[in-house]
Amino acid sequence: MVGIESAGKRAFGQTKYDISLLRPTLEGEHYKFTILLPVSEFFIGKKDVSKTVFTDDDVGALRDLIRKDFDGITYSFGAKSPSTQGDWIDRKGKIVVNEHVLFEVYTQKTEKAVAYFTELKARLLIHAKEVRKMEQEDIVIEQREVTFIPSRTLEALGKGPEPKERLKYLKR
C-alpha cells in the first residue's frame, strides 16, 4: 500500500486508545461520528481533470483501523463511484466538487472518543498534504449524541392484546 505506514504501525500514525473506552455498548447514550472522506475532487465543468485525494488503499486502511478500534463501521465504499458528493467555493471563487466515502462510527460517550476523532482528523489532513500532495482545506468529521433504542422481546411488552395483535403494533 503506497503511502500507508509500514507494517506494524497503525494506519495514518493514529494513537492506540483504550478500546474499552471506545467500543459502543449499543445501550443508552453514545456518540455517532460521521466522516466525509474525500476520494476525488474536480472543478465544475472539468470532471475529466479529477484529482485523487484519498486512494482505495487509504479508504481500506481507515476502514480497517476503525473496525479494529470500534468492532464495526458503516461505510459507503465499494460502488463504482462514490454516492456522496459535495461542493464548495474555493479561495479563488471556483466551485470544487468532492466525491466522498461516508463512514459512520458509534462510540461510547467519552472524552477519549472525541480525542480519537480529533487526532484522526489531524492525521488525515497531514496524510493528504504530505503523502497525497493535496492541499485539502478540511475533512468533515461530525459528532452527534445518540440514544440507542432498547431491545424488547414480545414477552417484555407486557400484558395487553393477544400476541398476534401485539405483533401488529410492532410492525408499524
C-alpha positions as CSV (number, residue, x, y, z in Angstrom):
1,M,0.0,0.0,0.0
2,V,1.7,3.1,-1.2
3,G,1.5,6.0,1.3
4,I,0.2,3.8,4.2
5,E,2.6,3.5,7.1
6,S,4.7,0.3,7.1
7,A,3.6,-3.0,8.6
8,G,3.3,-3.0,12.4
9,K,2.3,0.6,12.6
10,R,-1.3,1.9,12.9
11,A,-2.8,3.5,9.8
12,F,-2.0,7.2,9.4
13,G,0.0,7.0,12.7
14,Q,-3.2,7.0,14.8
15,T,-2.5,6.5,18.5
16,K,-3.8,3.4,20.1
17,Y,-6.5,4.3,22.6
18,D,-8.0,2.1,25.4
19,I,-10.6,0.1,23.4
20,S,-12.8,-0.4,26.4
21,L,-13.5,3.4,26.4
22,L,-14.3,3.5,22.7
23,R,-16.4,0.4,21.6
24,P,-20.1,1.0,21.8
25,T,-22.4,-1.0,24.1
26,L,-25.5,-0.3,21.9
27,E,-27.4,0.6,25.0
28,G,-28.2,4.1,26.2
29,E,-26.4,7.3,25.2
30,H,-23.5,7.2,22.7
31,Y,-21.7,9.3,20.1
32,K,-22.0,8.8,16.4
33,F,-19.2,10.2,14.3
34,T,-19.7,10.7,10.6
35,I,-16.6,11.1,8.4
36,L,-16.8,12.5,4.9
37,L,-13.5,11.3,3.4
38,P,-12.8,13.0,0.0
39,V,-11.6,10.5,-2.6
40,S,-11.6,12.8,-5.6
41,E,-12.1,16.4,-6.5
42,F,-12.7,18.4,-9.7
43,F,-13.9,21.8,-10.7
44,I,-17.4,22.3,-12.1
45,G,-17.2,21.8,-15.9
46,K,-13.8,20.0,-15.7
47,K,-14.7,16.5,-14.4
48,D,-12.2,15.0,-16.8
49,V,-9.5,16.7,-14.7
50,S,-10.3,14.9,-11.5
51,K,-7.6,14.6,-8.8
52,T,-7.4,11.7,-6.3
53,V,-7.5,12.9,-2.7
54,F,-7.6,9.6,-0.8
55,T,-6.9,6.3,-2.6
56,D,-8.8,3.0,-2.3
57,D,-5.9,1.8,-0.2
58,D,-6.3,4.8,2.1
59,V,-10.0,4.1,2.4
60,G,-9.4,0.5,3.2
61,A,-6.8,1.3,5.8
62,L,-9.2,3.8,7.5
63,R,-12.0,1.2,7.4
64,D,-9.8,-1.5,8.9
65,L,-8.4,0.8,11.6
66,I,-11.9,1.9,12.7
67,R,-13.3,-1.7,12.5
68,K,-10.5,-2.9,14.9
69,D,-10.9,0.0,17.3
70,F,-14.7,0.1,17.5
71,D,-15.7,-3.5,16.5
72,G,-17.6,-2.2,13.4
73,I,-18.2,0.5,11.0
74,T,-20.8,1.6,8.4
75,Y,-19.5,3.0,5.1
76,S,-20.4,3.7,1.5
77,F,-17.3,2.3,-0.1
78,G,-17.4,-0.2,-3.0
79,A,-19.8,1.3,-5.5
80,K,-18.3,2.2,-9.0
81,S,-18.4,5.8,-8.0
82,P,-19.0,7.3,-4.5
83,S,-22.6,8.0,-3.8
84,T,-21.9,11.2,-1.8
85,Q,-20.8,14.4,-3.4
86,G,-20.4,17.9,-2.0
87,D,-19.3,21.2,-3.5
88,W,-17.8,24.3,-2.1
89,I,-16.3,27.6,-3.3
90,D,-12.5,27.7,-3.0
91,R,-10.4,30.8,-2.2
92,K,-10.3,31.7,-5.9
93,G,-14.1,31.7,-6.2
94,K,-14.2,28.4,-8.2
95,I,-16.7,25.7,-7.4
96,V,-14.9,22.5,-6.3
97,V,-16.7,19.2,-6.2
98,N,-15.6,16.4,-3.9
99,E,-16.7,12.8,-4.1
100,H,-16.7,11.2,-0.7
101,V,-16.7,7.9,1.1
102,L,-19.1,8.2,4.1
103,F,-18.1,6.5,7.3
104,E,-20.4,6.3,10.4
105,V,-19.0,5.1,13.7
106,Y,-20.8,4.6,17.1
107,T,-18.7,5.1,20.2
108,Q,-19.2,5.3,23.9
109,K,-19.9,8.8,25.1
110,T,-16.4,9.6,26.4
111,E,-13.9,12.3,26.0
112,K,-11.5,9.7,24.7
113,A,-13.8,9.1,21.8
114,V,-13.7,12.8,21.0
115,A,-9.9,12.9,21.3
116,Y,-9.7,9.9,19.0
117,F,-11.5,11.6,16.1
118,T,-9.9,15.0,16.8
119,E,-6.5,13.3,16.3
120,L,-7.7,11.2,13.4
121,K,-8.8,14.4,11.5
122,A,-5.4,16.0,12.0
123,R,-3.6,12.9,10.8
124,L,-5.8,12.6,7.7
125,L,-5.1,16.2,6.8
126,I,-1.4,15.6,7.2
127,H,-1.6,12.4,5.1
128,A,-3.5,14.3,2.3
129,K,-0.8,17.0,2.3
130,E,2.4,15.1,2.8
131,V,1.6,11.7,1.1
132,R,-1.0,12.6,-1.4
133,K,0.3,16.1,-2.1
134,M,-3.3,17.5,-1.9
135,E,-3.9,20.9,-0.2
136,Q,-7.1,19.7,1.5
137,E,-8.6,22.6,3.4
138,D,-10.6,20.4,5.7
139,I,-12.1,17.0,6.3
140,V,-15.6,16.9,7.8
141,I,-16.0,14.8,10.9
142,E,-19.3,15.4,12.6
143,Q,-20.2,14.3,16.2
144,R,-23.7,13.7,17.3
145,E,-25.2,12.4,20.5
146,V,-27.5,9.4,20.0
147,T,-29.5,7.2,22.3
148,F,-30.0,3.5,21.3
149,I,-33.5,2.1,21.4
150,P,-33.5,-0.7,23.9
151,S,-34.3,-4.2,22.7
152,R,-37.6,-5.7,23.9
153,T,-38.9,-9.1,23.5
154,L,-42.5,-9.7,22.8
155,E,-42.9,-11.0,26.3
156,A,-41.3,-7.9,27.7
157,L,-44.1,-5.8,26.1
158,G,-46.3,-6.9,28.9
159,K,-49.9,-7.8,29.1
160,G,-52.3,-6.4,26.7
161,P,-53.7,-7.6,23.4
162,E,-53.2,-11.2,22.3
163,P,-49.8,-12.0,20.7
164,K,-51.0,-11.6,17.1
165,E,-52.4,-8.1,18.0
166,R,-49.1,-7.1,19.8
167,L,-47.1,-8.1,16.7
168,K,-49.4,-5.8,14.6
169,Y,-48.4,-2.9,16.8
170,L,-44.7,-3.8,16.4
171,K,-44.9,-3.7,12.6
172,R,-46.0,-0.1,12.5
